[in-house]
Amino acid sequence: MVFSSLIFLYLFLPVCLILYFLARKMKVKNIILLVLSLLFYAWGEPVWVILLIFSGFVDYFNGRIIEANRGTKYAKMALIASIVINLGLLGVFKYSAFFIQSINGLFSAHLPFAEFALPIGISFYTFQTLSYTIDVYRGNTKAQMKFSNFLLYVSLFPQLIAGPIVRYTDVAEQIDNRTTTLSGFKNGAIRFLTGLAKKVLIANYAGSVCQQLLSSNLSELTTAGAWFGIFLFAVQIYFDFSGYSDMAIGLGKIFGFAYPENFNYPYICTSITDFWRRWHISLSSFFRDYVYIPLGGNRRHLVLNLLIVWSLTGLWHGASWNFVLWGLYYFVFLFFEKVILKGKMEQMPWYVKRPYSLLVVLIGWAFFYFTDLGQLGTFFQSFFFASPNGLIDTTSQTIIINNSLFAVIAVIACLPLSKYVKKLVNYVGQQKGNAGMVVQFSLNFVYMAGVLFFCTASLVGQSYNPFLYFRF
């Protein structure tokens, strides 16, 4: 089940809200959320929900062992067991076929392999449960004593499928002790609907037009078509993923959970280092805290540490060589900024930093989009003005002209203008008397009703509605 579906919006979510707010005791509320979260996952993955529960039990069990045997070899053994089992499951279901196929291709071997249907969200919940056992081992948090509470943390439907990667330390106190307020509900609903609009009204449209240019016959692709196509994919993936994160954070607020932010206007970045401080923040911070720093961080073996982290980052996104190249691509530019320039990027003028950063990111999305390396090469031929098809033809010209207004709107939506709109609305609500509150309520109501109406109308007529990060 996906958030941007009519079944979720008009059946699952209303039922969930009614049952949740009818319950008075937190224990009952948690049971309701747990049952509905497992149902939410089983809706699309009826078999793999067993894997989700098993993964949760493994880390719950090992967390209890670590808690009871701190400072002993048994705690270390439990931590190792957690890491091996979790990464083993991830390796079998996500990477086994990829590695065996690569070996077969490299050595002309004929090793047998099984191709599994990838369990949705396995990369996200694997990292969440791993962070739990590591944090318990480090003494950053106490082990959860109730399996139902731990399984709720792992499976809570707002963030289960595509993040953000929520660490146990972020929500440990909120599982049994959280409050739901009218203000929190309102802010959560606004955040959810904002994410829904990003996904349905911007990402889906950008993706459908992008397909017309990049998923057709690439041998006929012009330079203008290549640039506009990858621009549309950059729009799609940002609004798709940040929209999902907004929906997850908004739903969390409705139920009293505070999830970490996952995006901070990444396309206004002034360097590649800055981009990765703004893009998929929960993943970047995971690799920083659980891989990069333990390896030595900036203190020793900096280049090797960067290489390992960005190879893993690429592999995390998909079992395909294009994702490995994507990770190594970013390693090269981060190496350039951290080792060669050594902080000199900050001294450069914005009109150098921003175009450089955006161009690097835009080219990077090509590695991400094309899983076939031959298609990637054909695309780059067009992108770098070496296409035999020339700069532009009638087809690409028509697509660009017809979608120029959408492109302008998408660019504006990438800017942090909404912060100022929110401040203005809050300022109106803080004015003396009831007039300010009435105006603020009216503005919020019109916004939410309008977004829900247009998103519903769009979903009724749309056939293109994927979540890109579900495959990870």
C-alpha beads as a LAMMPS data file, in Angstrom:
LAMMPS data file: protein, C-alpha beads

472 atoms
471 bonds

1 atom types
1 bond types

-500.0 500.0 xlo xhi
-500.0 500.0 ylo yhi
-500.0 500.0 zlo zhi

Masses

1 110.0

Atoms # bond

1 1 1 0.000 0.000 0.000
2 1 1 1.258 3.474 -0.802
3 1 1 0.352 6.824 0.753
4 1 1 -0.524 8.299 -2.625
5 1 1 -3.405 5.902 -3.262
6 1 1 -7.135 6.341 -2.861
7 1 1 -7.346 3.191 -0.722
8 1 1 -4.900 4.645 1.787
9 1 1 -6.359 8.159 1.784
10 1 1 -10.027 7.234 2.026
11 1 1 -10.065 3.833 3.723
12 1 1 -6.936 2.811 5.615
13 1 1 -6.000 6.185 7.113
14 1 1 -9.531 7.204 8.254
15 1 1 -10.074 3.798 9.907
16 1 1 -6.658 4.039 11.564
17 1 1 -7.354 7.551 12.911
18 1 1 -10.787 6.622 14.231
19 1 1 -9.557 3.516 16.046
20 1 1 -6.463 5.274 17.368
21 1 1 -8.229 8.300 18.826
22 1 1 -11.116 6.257 20.229
23 1 1 -8.603 4.329 22.343
24 1 1 -7.767 5.987 25.647
25 1 1 -4.815 3.981 26.966
26 1 1 -1.419 4.252 25.285
27 1 1 -1.019 0.475 25.402
28 1 1 -4.180 0.050 23.327
29 1 1 -3.112 2.799 20.924
30 1 1 0.199 1.029 20.386
31 1 1 -1.501 -2.308 19.707
32 1 1 -3.779 -0.637 17.159
33 1 1 -0.806 0.970 15.411
34 1 1 1.145 -2.301 15.444
35 1 1 -1.680 -4.389 13.969
36 1 1 -2.481 -1.799 11.316
37 1 1 1.203 -1.338 10.464
38 1 1 1.628 -5.068 9.842
39 1 1 -1.558 -5.011 7.770
40 1 1 -0.213 -2.024 5.825
41 1 1 2.981 -3.923 4.980
42 1 1 1.211 -7.229 4.309
43 1 1 -1.114 -5.462 1.841
44 1 1 1.697 -5.396 -0.700
45 1 1 4.031 -7.992 0.844
46 1 1 1.871 -10.788 2.390
47 1 1 4.792 -13.231 2.522
48 1 1 7.628 -10.885 3.468
49 1 1 5.841 -9.574 6.558
50 1 1 7.188 -12.757 8.188
51 1 1 10.719 -11.631 7.304
52 1 1 10.000 -8.228 8.859
53 1 1 8.816 -9.825 12.110
54 1 1 11.775 -12.239 12.143
55 1 1 14.242 -9.393 11.624
56 1 1 12.613 -7.488 14.474
57 1 1 12.778 -10.505 16.771
58 1 1 16.475 -11.084 16.013
59 1 1 17.421 -7.589 17.096
60 1 1 15.033 -7.519 20.047
61 1 1 16.544 -10.787 21.314
62 1 1 20.136 -9.656 20.774
63 1 1 19.395 -6.292 22.363
64 1 1 18.194 -8.059 25.504
65 1 1 21.350 -10.184 25.589
66 1 1 23.557 -7.105 25.207
67 1 1 21.663 -5.291 27.971
68 1 1 22.000 -8.226 30.360
69 1 1 25.689 -8.839 29.627
70 1 1 27.231 -5.400 29.150
71 1 1 31.021 -5.408 28.920
72 1 1 31.275 -9.161 28.410
73 1 1 32.033 -11.370 25.453
74 1 1 28.363 -12.364 25.307
75 1 1 27.357 -8.793 24.518
76 1 1 29.908 -8.662 21.712
77 1 1 28.714 -12.024 20.396
78 1 1 25.117 -10.771 20.359
79 1 1 26.143 -7.638 18.491
80 1 1 28.065 -9.700 15.913
81 1 1 25.091 -12.044 15.541
82 1 1 22.790 -9.084 14.914
83 1 1 25.103 -7.599 12.275
84 1 1 25.726 -10.936 10.527
85 1 1 22.066 -11.985 10.437
86 1 1 20.750 -8.620 9.305
87 1 1 23.374 -8.046 6.638
88 1 1 23.075 -11.709 5.674
89 1 1 19.346 -11.351 5.050
90 1 1 19.921 -8.137 3.111
91 1 1 22.686 -9.806 1.116
92 1 1 20.626 -12.867 0.225
93 1 1 17.468 -11.055 -0.824
94 1 1 18.988 -7.970 -2.426
95 1 1 22.524 -8.768 -3.597
96 1 1 23.042 -12.519 -4.031
97 1 1 21.832 -12.665 -7.644
98 1 1 23.798 -9.521 -8.536
99 1 1 27.092 -10.833 -7.165
100 1 1 26.726 -14.309 -8.682
101 1 1 25.764 -12.843 -12.072
102 1 1 28.790 -10.555 -11.880
103 1 1 31.083 -13.517 -11.114
104 1 1 29.538 -15.518 -13.959
105 1 1 30.069 -12.648 -16.359
106 1 1 33.633 -11.949 -15.230
107 1 1 34.909 -15.540 -15.198
108 1 1 32.529 -17.114 -17.750
109 1 1 31.217 -19.300 -14.949
110 1 1 27.784 -20.855 -14.650
111 1 1 27.060 -20.616 -10.950
112 1 1 23.352 -21.082 -10.172
113 1 1 21.448 -18.334 -8.389
114 1 1 17.936 -17.545 -7.262
115 1 1 16.311 -14.199 -7.999
116 1 1 14.093 -13.108 -5.111
117 1 1 11.351 -10.529 -5.279
118 1 1 12.919 -7.755 -3.197
119 1 1 11.021 -7.283 0.092
120 1 1 9.795 -3.682 0.104
121 1 1 11.718 -1.410 2.449
122 1 1 14.214 -4.086 3.551
123 1 1 17.160 -1.660 3.295
124 1 1 15.389 0.849 5.519
125 1 1 14.224 -1.434 8.314
126 1 1 17.518 -3.390 8.275
127 1 1 19.454 -0.184 8.961
128 1 1 16.969 0.813 11.660
129 1 1 17.278 -2.446 13.573
130 1 1 21.066 -2.478 13.129
131 1 1 21.327 1.024 14.582
132 1 1 19.323 -0.207 17.590
133 1 1 21.631 -3.081 18.558
134 1 1 24.735 -0.965 17.947
135 1 1 23.368 1.863 20.112
136 1 1 22.437 -0.587 22.874
137 1 1 25.957 -2.035 22.713
138 1 1 27.502 1.437 22.841
139 1 1 25.364 2.329 25.837
140 1 1 23.518 5.099 23.988
141 1 1 20.148 3.602 24.896
142 1 1 18.645 0.853 27.027
143 1 1 17.211 -2.251 25.421
144 1 1 13.453 -2.359 24.874
145 1 1 11.929 -4.965 27.196
146 1 1 8.632 -5.465 25.330
147 1 1 8.786 -7.197 21.960
148 1 1 5.501 -5.590 20.875
149 1 1 6.972 -2.134 21.519
150 1 1 10.127 -2.948 19.590
151 1 1 8.161 -4.393 16.683
152 1 1 6.066 -1.217 16.673
153 1 1 9.255 0.822 16.320
154 1 1 10.407 -1.340 13.413
155 1 1 7.104 -1.631 11.569
156 1 1 5.331 1.689 12.227
157 1 1 3.707 2.326 8.873
158 1 1 4.491 6.037 8.368
159 1 1 8.229 5.371 7.954
160 1 1 8.346 1.638 7.257
161 1 1 8.524 1.566 3.471
162 1 1 10.875 4.409 2.513
163 1 1 12.136 6.125 5.629
164 1 1 13.387 8.355 6.973
165 1 1 15.712 5.934 8.761
166 1 1 14.477 6.464 12.313
167 1 1 16.860 5.416 15.057
168 1 1 15.492 3.894 18.235
169 1 1 17.082 6.706 20.236
170 1 1 14.896 9.178 18.303
171 1 1 11.618 7.645 19.482
172 1 1 12.453 5.487 22.523
173 1 1 10.648 7.775 24.992
174 1 1 7.750 8.361 22.621
175 1 1 6.690 4.726 22.340
176 1 1 5.073 4.630 25.790
177 1 1 5.030 8.355 26.591
178 1 1 3.791 10.669 23.874
179 1 1 1.032 13.197 23.580
180 1 1 -1.222 14.027 20.670
181 1 1 -2.424 17.604 20.523
182 1 1 -4.735 19.512 18.221
183 1 1 -1.811 21.663 17.137
184 1 1 0.317 18.598 16.425
185 1 1 -2.523 17.001 14.481
186 1 1 -2.995 20.157 12.394
187 1 1 0.730 20.572 11.679
188 1 1 1.018 16.886 10.882
189 1 1 -1.930 17.012 8.479
190 1 1 -0.479 20.041 6.692
191 1 1 2.924 18.342 6.406
192 1 1 1.334 15.134 5.124
193 1 1 -0.726 16.939 2.491
194 1 1 2.296 18.986 1.424
195 1 1 4.173 15.745 0.811
196 1 1 1.179 14.304 -1.023
197 1 1 1.136 17.341 -3.329
198 1 1 4.868 16.980 -3.973
199 1 1 4.392 13.355 -4.934
200 1 1 1.141 13.459 -6.892
201 1 1 1.164 16.890 -8.508
202 1 1 4.886 17.332 -9.202
203 1 1 6.855 14.058 -9.035
204 1 1 4.342 11.941 -10.928
205 1 1 3.959 14.491 -13.705
206 1 1 7.718 15.026 -14.007
207 1 1 8.242 11.268 -14.154
208 1 1 5.669 10.724 -16.890
209 1 1 7.230 13.424 -19.104
210 1 1 10.744 12.194 -18.287
211 1 1 9.791 8.755 -19.585
212 1 1 8.822 10.246 -22.941
213 1 1 12.390 11.475 -23.388
214 1 1 14.635 8.984 -21.581
215 1 1 12.725 5.711 -21.774
216 1 1 12.064 5.818 -25.502
217 1 1 14.610 5.203 -28.272
218 1 1 17.806 6.766 -26.916
219 1 1 19.463 6.531 -30.311
220 1 1 17.145 9.367 -31.378
221 1 1 17.764 11.523 -28.294
222 1 1 18.915 15.092 -28.935
223 1 1 21.100 17.183 -26.644
224 1 1 18.181 19.376 -25.564
225 1 1 16.098 16.259 -24.919
226 1 1 18.873 14.765 -22.776
227 1 1 19.244 17.913 -20.661
228 1 1 15.522 18.422 -20.187
229 1 1 14.927 14.728 -19.536
230 1 1 17.520 14.441 -16.769
231 1 1 16.295 17.749 -15.311
232 1 1 12.813 16.220 -15.081
233 1 1 14.240 13.126 -13.393
234 1 1 16.019 15.369 -10.865
235 1 1 12.653 17.003 -10.178
236 1 1 10.897 13.654 -9.967
237 1 1 13.275 11.941 -7.568
238 1 1 13.486 14.952 -5.241
239 1 1 9.752 15.531 -4.969
240 1 1 9.042 11.800 -4.903
241 1 1 11.378 11.038 -2.021
242 1 1 11.091 14.294 -0.072
243 1 1 7.323 14.074 -0.552
244 1 1 7.300 10.614 1.022
245 1 1 9.468 11.867 3.878
246 1 1 7.077 14.796 4.425
247 1 1 4.138 12.400 4.527
248 1 1 5.959 10.125 6.984
249 1 1 6.949 13.015 9.262
250 1 1 3.422 14.445 9.079
251 1 1 1.784 11.139 9.973
252 1 1 4.270 10.753 12.809
253 1 1 3.215 14.131 14.206
254 1 1 -0.452 13.134 14.017
255 1 1 0.266 10.097 16.200
256 1 1 2.636 11.981 18.527
257 1 1 6.000 10.846 17.103
258 1 1 8.795 13.268 16.172
259 1 1 10.731 11.889 13.209
260 1 1 14.012 13.437 12.031
261 1 1 14.089 15.667 8.974
262 1 1 15.328 13.965 5.825
263 1 1 15.687 16.796 3.284
264 1 1 16.725 20.423 3.522
265 1 1 16.350 21.965 0.052
266 1 1 19.285 20.046 -1.481
267 1 1 19.186 21.845 -4.821
268 1 1 20.317 25.123 -3.252
269 1 1 23.587 23.423 -2.231
270 1 1 26.901 25.221 -2.642
271 1 1 29.088 22.103 -2.854
272 1 1 28.732 18.342 -3.099
273 1 1 29.559 18.113 0.601
274 1 1 26.692 20.519 1.241
275 1 1 24.395 18.511 -1.036
276 1 1 24.884 15.391 1.077
277 1 1 24.183 17.381 4.234
278 1 1 20.809 18.202 2.700
279 1 1 19.859 15.061 0.733
280 1 1 18.592 11.896 2.482
281 1 1 19.981 13.174 5.774
282 1 1 19.038 10.063 7.752
283 1 1 21.056 7.811 5.414
284 1 1 24.064 10.138 5.333
285 1 1 24.102 10.382 9.120
286 1 1 23.780 6.584 9.420
287 1 1 26.877 5.968 7.315
288 1 1 28.701 8.781 9.136
289 1 1 27.974 7.457 12.649
290 1 1 28.120 3.703 12.043
291 1 1 30.726 3.367 9.282
292 1 1 32.756 6.516 8.569
293 1 1 33.597 7.587 12.145
294 1 1 34.320 4.033 13.426
295 1 1 36.735 3.592 10.497
296 1 1 38.606 6.701 11.578
297 1 1 36.666 9.528 9.956
298 1 1 38.846 12.505 9.059
299 1 1 41.572 11.513 11.525
300 1 1 43.145 8.591 9.654
301 1 1 42.747 6.862 6.305
302 1 1 40.429 9.626 5.083
303 1 1 40.527 8.626 1.418
304 1 1 40.001 4.921 2.150
305 1 1 37.137 5.745 4.515
306 1 1 35.466 7.906 1.882
307 1 1 35.898 5.176 -0.718
308 1 1 34.326 2.534 1.534
309 1 1 31.407 4.742 2.571
310 1 1 30.516 5.832 -0.941
311 1 1 30.880 2.350 -2.392
312 1 1 28.440 1.156 0.279
313 1 1 26.150 4.130 -0.319
314 1 1 25.958 3.244 -3.992
315 1 1 25.322 -0.437 -3.278
316 1 1 22.666 0.408 -0.680
317 1 1 20.620 2.086 -3.392
318 1 1 20.550 -0.939 -5.650
319 1 1 22.111 -4.212 -6.719
320 1 1 23.431 -2.937 -10.021
321 1 1 26.737 -1.601 -11.300
322 1 1 25.257 1.769 -12.182
323 1 1 24.589 2.414 -8.485
324 1 1 28.160 1.415 -7.624
325 1 1 29.390 3.889 -10.246
326 1 1 27.015 6.509 -8.819
327 1 1 28.551 6.079 -5.371
328 1 1 32.113 6.176 -6.727
329 1 1 31.210 9.246 -8.781
330 1 1 30.356 11.115 -5.583
331 1 1 33.484 9.751 -3.903
332 1 1 35.585 11.466 -6.586
333 1 1 34.000 14.878 -6.021
334 1 1 34.022 14.591 -2.229
335 1 1 37.690 13.579 -2.412
336 1 1 38.285 16.639 -4.594
337 1 1 36.533 18.972 -2.129
338 1 1 37.892 17.487 1.111
339 1 1 41.426 16.478 0.122
340 1 1 42.432 18.643 -2.834
341 1 1 40.594 21.903 -2.093
342 1 1 40.572 21.434 1.706
343 1 1 37.708 23.820 2.427
344 1 1 38.473 26.357 -0.297
345 1 1 34.997 25.805 -1.783
346 1 1 33.588 28.084 0.896
347 1 1 35.728 30.966 -0.341
348 1 1 34.428 30.756 -3.896
349 1 1 31.598 33.075 -5.050
350 1 1 28.073 31.645 -5.124
351 1 1 27.840 32.026 -8.912
352 1 1 30.650 29.474 -9.210
353 1 1 29.660 27.120 -6.391
354 1 1 25.980 26.704 -7.207
355 1 1 26.260 25.997 -10.970
356 1 1 29.136 23.580 -10.280
357 1 1 27.150 21.745 -7.597
358 1 1 23.956 21.517 -9.651
359 1 1 25.813 20.290 -12.743
360 1 1 27.575 17.551 -10.759
361 1 1 24.290 16.448 -9.173
362 1 1 22.474 16.526 -12.517
363 1 1 25.095 14.333 -14.170
364 1 1 24.991 12.053 -11.138
365 1 1 21.276 11.418 -11.652
366 1 1 22.099 9.934 -15.062
367 1 1 24.129 7.197 -13.314
368 1 1 21.134 6.660 -11.049
369 1 1 18.528 6.542 -13.829
370 1 1 20.134 4.191 -16.344
371 1 1 20.737 0.697 -14.997
372 1 1 22.032 -0.363 -18.418
373 1 1 25.558 0.992 -18.899
374 1 1 25.183 0.959 -22.666
375 1 1 22.156 3.241 -22.410
376 1 1 24.111 5.433 -20.004
377 1 1 26.853 5.854 -22.596
378 1 1 24.312 6.740 -25.298
379 1 1 22.716 9.294 -22.996
380 1 1 26.056 10.949 -22.196
381 1 1 26.814 11.176 -25.902
382 1 1 23.698 13.309 -26.310
383 1 1 24.175 15.157 -23.028
384 1 1 27.708 16.290 -23.905
385 1 1 26.754 17.642 -27.359
386 1 1 28.116 14.650 -29.291
387 1 1 24.807 13.274 -30.524
388 1 1 24.384 12.701 -34.279
389 1 1 20.784 13.850 -33.740
390 1 1 21.880 17.427 -33.136
391 1 1 20.832 19.963 -30.547
392 1 1 17.054 19.677 -30.841
393 1 1 14.339 18.165 -33.018
394 1 1 10.597 18.650 -33.356
395 1 1 9.683 16.054 -30.705
396 1 1 11.974 17.356 -27.961
397 1 1 11.136 20.952 -28.851
398 1 1 7.419 20.261 -28.464
399 1 1 7.904 18.496 -25.126
400 1 1 10.104 21.298 -23.764
401 1 1 7.761 24.098 -24.857
402 1 1 4.638 22.325 -23.564
403 1 1 6.267 21.768 -20.159
404 1 1 8.206 25.006 -19.749
405 1 1 5.684 26.460 -17.264
406 1 1 5.804 23.256 -15.209
407 1 1 9.618 23.447 -15.213
408 1 1 9.523 27.000 -13.840
409 1 1 7.033 25.993 -11.123
410 1 1 9.190 22.979 -10.186
411 1 1 12.316 25.136 -9.875
412 1 1 10.477 27.613 -7.652
413 1 1 9.164 24.730 -5.523
414 1 1 12.770 23.590 -4.938
415 1 1 13.523 26.898 -3.201
416 1 1 12.871 27.505 0.525
417 1 1 10.030 29.955 -0.157
418 1 1 7.509 27.876 1.799
419 1 1 9.361 28.779 5.015
420 1 1 8.409 32.415 4.550
421 1 1 4.800 31.545 3.689
422 1 1 4.566 29.470 6.880
423 1 1 6.046 32.319 8.944
424 1 1 3.536 34.732 7.429
425 1 1 0.571 32.476 8.216
426 1 1 1.810 31.951 11.784
427 1 1 2.338 35.703 12.168
428 1 1 -1.276 36.323 11.121
429 1 1 -2.476 33.778 13.685
430 1 1 -0.548 35.502 16.487
431 1 1 -2.288 38.826 16.022
432 1 1 -4.481 40.075 18.846
433 1 1 -8.107 39.056 18.997
434 1 1 -9.893 36.219 17.259
435 1 1 -9.572 37.700 13.767
436 1 1 -5.996 36.479 13.329
437 1 1 -6.871 32.958 14.443
438 1 1 -9.871 32.860 12.111
439 1 1 -7.781 33.995 9.153
440 1 1 -5.045 31.482 9.966
441 1 1 -7.583 28.660 10.322
442 1 1 -9.229 29.650 7.045
443 1 1 -5.917 29.737 5.163
444 1 1 -4.901 26.324 6.525
445 1 1 -8.316 24.830 5.772
446 1 1 -8.386 26.159 2.208
447 1 1 -4.846 24.882 1.637
448 1 1 -5.562 21.381 2.953
449 1 1 -8.924 21.065 1.210
450 1 1 -7.480 22.340 -2.062
451 1 1 -4.478 19.981 -1.973
452 1 1 -6.681 16.991 -1.123
453 1 1 -9.125 17.850 -3.908
454 1 1 -6.512 18.284 -6.634
455 1 1 -4.507 15.243 -5.510
456 1 1 -7.635 13.095 -5.469
457 1 1 -8.645 14.297 -8.922
458 1 1 -5.132 13.603 -10.173
459 1 1 -4.995 10.107 -8.655
460 1 1 -8.332 9.168 -10.207
461 1 1 -6.929 9.831 -13.684
462 1 1 -3.293 8.761 -13.196
463 1 1 -1.797 5.434 -14.150
464 1 1 1.793 6.509 -13.313
465 1 1 2.220 6.482 -9.526
466 1 1 5.398 4.670 -8.408
467 1 1 7.498 5.476 -5.361
468 1 1 11.094 5.391 -6.598
469 1 1 12.633 4.466 -3.256
470 1 1 10.383 1.438 -2.714
471 1 1 12.919 -0.647 -4.629
472 1 1 15.581 0.135 -2.031

Bonds

1 1 1 2
2 1 2 3
3 1 3 4
4 1 4 5
5 1 5 6
6 1 6 7
7 1 7 8
8 1 8 9
9 1 9 10
10 1 10 11
11 1 11 12
12 1 12 13
13 1 13 14
14 1 14 15
15 1 15 16
16 1 16 17
17 1 17 18
18 1 18 19
19 1 19 20
20 1 20 21
21 1 21 22
22 1 22 23
23 1 23 24
24 1 24 25
25 1 25 26
26 1 26 27
27 1 27 28
28 1 28 29
29 1 29 30
30 1 30 31
31 1 31 32
32 1 32 33
33 1 33 34
34 1 34 35
35 1 35 36
36 1 36 37
37 1 37 38
38 1 38 39
39 1 39 40
40 1 40 41
41 1 41 42
42 1 42 43
43 1 43 44
44 1 44 45
45 1 45 46
46 1 46 47
47 1 47 48
48 1 48 49
49 1 49 50
50 1 50 51
51 1 51 52
52 1 52 53
53 1 53 54
54 1 54 55
55 1 55 56
56 1 56 57
57 1 57 58
58 1 58 59
59 1 59 60
60 1 60 61
61 1 61 62
62 1 62 63
63 1 63 64
64 1 64 65
65 1 65 66
66 1 66 67
67 1 67 68
68 1 68 69
69 1 69 70
70 1 70 71
71 1 71 72
72 1 72 73
73 1 73 74
74 1 74 75
75 1 75 76
76 1 76 77
77 1 77 78
78 1 78 79
79 1 79 80
80 1 80 81
81 1 81 82
82 1 82 83
83 1 83 84
84 1 84 85
85 1 85 86
86 1 86 87
87 1 87 88
88 1 88 89
89 1 89 90
90 1 90 91
91 1 91 92
92 1 92 93
93 1 93 94
94 1 94 95
95 1 95 96
96 1 96 97
97 1 97 98
98 1 98 99
99 1 99 100
100 1 100 101
101 1 101 102
102 1 102 103
103 1 103 104
104 1 104 105
105 1 105 106
106 1 106 107
107 1 107 108
108 1 108 109
109 1 109 110
110 1 110 111
111 1 111 112
112 1 112 113
113 1 113 114
114 1 114 115
115 1 115 116
116 1 116 117
117 1 117 118
118 1 118 119
119 1 119 120
120 1 120 121
121 1 121 122
122 1 122 123
123 1 123 124
124 1 124 125
125 1 125 126
126 1 126 127
127 1 127 128
128 1 128 129
129 1 129 130
130 1 130 131
131 1 131 132
132 1 132 133
133 1 133 134
134 1 134 135
135 1 135 136
136 1 136 137
137 1 137 138
138 1 138 139
139 1 139 140
140 1 140 141
141 1 141 142
142 1 142 143
143 1 143 144
144 1 144 145
145 1 145 146
146 1 146 147
147 1 147 148
148 1 148 149
149 1 149 150
150 1 150 151
151 1 151 152
152 1 152 153
153 1 153 154
154 1 154 155
155 1 155 156
156 1 156 157
157 1 157 158
158 1 158 159
159 1 159 160
160 1 160 161
161 1 161 162
162 1 162 163
163 1 163 164
164 1 164 165
165 1 165 166
166 1 166 167
167 1 167 168
168 1 168 169
169 1 169 170
170 1 170 171
171 1 171 172
172 1 172 173
173 1 173 174
174 1 174 175
175 1 175 176
176 1 176 177
177 1 177 178
178 1 178 179
179 1 179 180
180 1 180 181
181 1 181 182
182 1 182 183
183 1 183 184
184 1 184 185
185 1 185 186
186 1 186 187
187 1 187 188
188 1 188 189
189 1 189 190
190 1 190 191
191 1 191 192
192 1 192 193
193 1 193 194
194 1 194 195
195 1 195 196
196 1 196 197
197 1 197 198
198 1 198 199
199 1 199 200
200 1 200 201
201 1 201 202
202 1 202 203
203 1 203 204
204 1 204 205
205 1 205 206
206 1 206 207
207 1 207 208
208 1 208 209
209 1 209 210
210 1 210 211
211 1 211 212
212 1 212 213
213 1 213 214
214 1 214 215
215 1 215 216
216 1 216 217
217 1 217 218
218 1 218 219
219 1 219 220
220 1 220 221
221 1 221 222
222 1 222 223
223 1 223 224
224 1 224 225
225 1 225 226
226 1 226 227
227 1 227 228
228 1 228 229
229 1 229 230
230 1 230 231
231 1 231 232
232 1 232 233
233 1 233 234
234 1 234 235
235 1 235 236
236 1 236 237
237 1 237 238
238 1 238 239
239 1 239 240
240 1 240 241
241 1 241 242
242 1 242 243
243 1 243 244
244 1 244 245
245 1 245 246
246 1 246 247
247 1 247 248
248 1 248 249
249 1 249 250
250 1 250 251
251 1 251 252
252 1 252 253
253 1 253 254
254 1 254 255
255 1 255 256
256 1 256 257
257 1 257 258
258 1 258 259
259 1 259 260
260 1 260 261
261 1 261 262
262 1 262 263
263 1 263 264
264 1 264 265
265 1 265 266
266 1 266 267
267 1 267 268
268 1 268 269
269 1 269 270
270 1 270 271
271 1 271 272
272 1 272 273
273 1 273 274
274 1 274 275
275 1 275 276
276 1 276 277
277 1 277 278
278 1 278 279
279 1 279 280
280 1 280 281
281 1 281 282
282 1 282 283
283 1 283 284
284 1 284 285
285 1 285 286
286 1 286 287
287 1 287 288
288 1 288 289
289 1 289 290
290 1 290 291
291 1 291 292
292 1 292 293
293 1 293 294
294 1 294 295
295 1 295 296
296 1 296 297
297 1 297 298
298 1 298 299
299 1 299 300
300 1 300 301
301 1 301 302
302 1 302 303
303 1 303 304
304 1 304 305
305 1 305 306
306 1 306 307
307 1 307 308
308 1 308 309
309 1 309 310
310 1 310 311
311 1 311 312
312 1 312 313
313 1 313 314
314 1 314 315
315 1 315 316
316 1 316 317
317 1 317 318
318 1 318 319
319 1 319 320
320 1 320 321
321 1 321 322
322 1 322 323
323 1 323 324
324 1 324 325
325 1 325 326
326 1 326 327
327 1 327 328
328 1 328 329
329 1 329 330
330 1 330 331
331 1 331 332
332 1 332 333
333 1 333 334
334 1 334 335
335 1 335 336
336 1 336 337
337 1 337 338
338 1 338 339
339 1 339 340
340 1 340 341
341 1 341 342
342 1 342 343
343 1 343 344
344 1 344 345
345 1 345 346
346 1 346 347
347 1 347 348
348 1 348 349
349 1 349 350
350 1 350 351
351 1 351 352
352 1 352 353
353 1 353 354
354 1 354 355
355 1 355 356
356 1 356 357
357 1 357 358
358 1 358 359
359 1 359 360
360 1 360 361
361 1 361 362
362 1 362 363
363 1 363 364
364 1 364 365
365 1 365 366
366 1 366 367
367 1 367 368
368 1 368 369
369 1 369 370
370 1 370 371
371 1 371 372
372 1 372 373
373 1 373 374
374 1 374 375
375 1 375 376
376 1 376 377
377 1 377 378
378 1 378 379
379 1 379 380
380 1 380 381
381 1 381 382
382 1 382 383
383 1 383 384
384 1 384 385
385 1 385 386
386 1 386 387
387 1 387 388
388 1 388 389
389 1 389 390
390 1 390 391
391 1 391 392
392 1 392 393
393 1 393 394
394 1 394 395
395 1 395 396
396 1 396 397
397 1 397 398
398 1 398 399
399 1 399 400
400 1 400 401
401 1 401 402
402 1 402 403
403 1 403 404
404 1 404 405
405 1 405 406
406 1 406 407
407 1 407 408
408 1 408 409
409 1 409 410
410 1 410 411
411 1 411 412
412 1 412 413
413 1 413 414
414 1 414 415
415 1 415 416
416 1 416 417
417 1 417 418
418 1 418 419
419 1 419 420
420 1 420 421
421 1 421 422
422 1 422 423
423 1 423 424
424 1 424 425
425 1 425 426
426 1 426 427
427 1 427 428
428 1 428 429
429 1 429 430
430 1 430 431
431 1 431 432
432 1 432 433
433 1 433 434
434 1 434 435
435 1 435 436
436 1 436 437
437 1 437 438
438 1 438 439
439 1 439 440
440 1 440 441
441 1 441 442
442 1 442 443
443 1 443 444
444 1 444 445
445 1 445 446
446 1 446 447
447 1 447 448
448 1 448 449
449 1 449 450
450 1 450 451
451 1 451 452
452 1 452 453
453 1 453 454
454 1 454 455
455 1 455 456
456 1 456 457
457 1 457 458
458 1 458 459
459 1 459 460
460 1 460 461
461 1 461 462
462 1 462 463
463 1 463 464
464 1 464 465
465 1 465 466
466 1 466 467
467 1 467 468
468 1 468 469
469 1 469 470
470 1 470 471
471 1 471 472
